Amino acid sequence: MNHPWISKRMEYFDSSGIRKVFDLAASMTDPINLSIGQPDFAVPEPVQEAAVRAMHDGKNGYTPTQGIGPLREALQDCVESQYNHARRQVFVTSGTSGGLVLAMMALVDPGDEVIVFDPYFVMYPSLVGLVGGKSVVVDTYPDFRIDLEKVAAAITPRTKAVLFNSPGNPTGVTASEEEIRGLAQLTAERNIALVSDEIYSHYCYDEPFLSPAKFNPQTIVIDGFSKSHAVTGWRLGYAHGPAEIIQQMIKLQQYTFVCAPQPAQWAALAALKIDTTPQIDAYRKKRDRVVAALGEDYELVTPGGAFYAYPKAPWGSGDQFVLKAIENKLLIIPGHIFSDHDTHFRISYAASDETIERGLEVLKRIAHERD
Ligand code: PMP
């Protein structure tokens, strides 16, 4: 990548790892694909119908930057009934990714530090780098719990924000009330922005979802419909937080993403009325099956949410083990994509039960099969 036109910031983006797995998937016949982070169920019918209806009704143009009025009002009502914060405002973003980009751009100056937890969602360190910030990594191995003392020790005068994600990608681990409350209080006391990526909030299997916004009214929440309603391609998210910050994010959206796709925004209104309990119940069963099947041969922290499991490689590095899996047609993602460690791997069980069973069979077989 030494073309003279390419900016230095491109150094922060290395998508080669995940792309390698996706390229392999495309070249293999009948791979067992447990690498993809998107739900495998159909978009609920009323949501599809609302999108089609919007298109037929000519709702295809730009919308106000902050989203169509009815959706914004419905989201604002939801947020107010949950938190009742005087100055909490919501707007519609172009996916959760869009919301994260806007939050980082609105908050981080060159040289500012942003605390991220390792393992992290693949995008976080790159986004921090994009805006000239520095990621400060707080390790959560081996149990993927947040040690508040480590977070406190990582804070410096340059710390601007903490990026938090529970249920988490890639571990599926759900932070406890104690961790969430502690992090909320610590960031409030130290006057640091807490950005909470809540894209997996629907996927909580053991306990109801809990947001740090409950304990810290200044929390900036980034959420979206991609995972909750299986519409990853629609690019539909929303963000809420203190009005002053949200206003800045809306201003940036005007000059970048412009608005979220209009038909998808009308469909989101229908999505808000859908009960996704049956889908979540099905995913809980998948989670239980994966945990039960891998328990014997793998060190695995039971995931409480999302649709990922993050076992430790039983031999070799995470990368070596994933190569072996791929030789057996099983596509999974090596942990170093999400981490400074190369010891684990990520399974996505957002797949049919049949695919999951085939994948588990391979994992059982290769657990003791180094060569
Ligand atoms: N945050 C996390 C933790 C994710 O896993 C993902 C998607 N893989 C996103 C954000 C981005 O989601 P969206 O499709 O809404 O941009």
Boltz pocket constraint, residues with backbone or C-beta under 6 A from the ligand:
constraints:
  - pocket:
      binder: B
      contacts: [[A, 37], [A, 94], [A, 95], [A, 96], [A, 97], [A, 98], [A, 121], [A, 165], [A, 167], [A, 168], [A, 169], [A, 197], [A, 199], [A, 223], [A, 224], [A, 225], [A, 226], [A, 227], [A, 232], [A, 236], [A, 237]]
      max_distance: 6.0
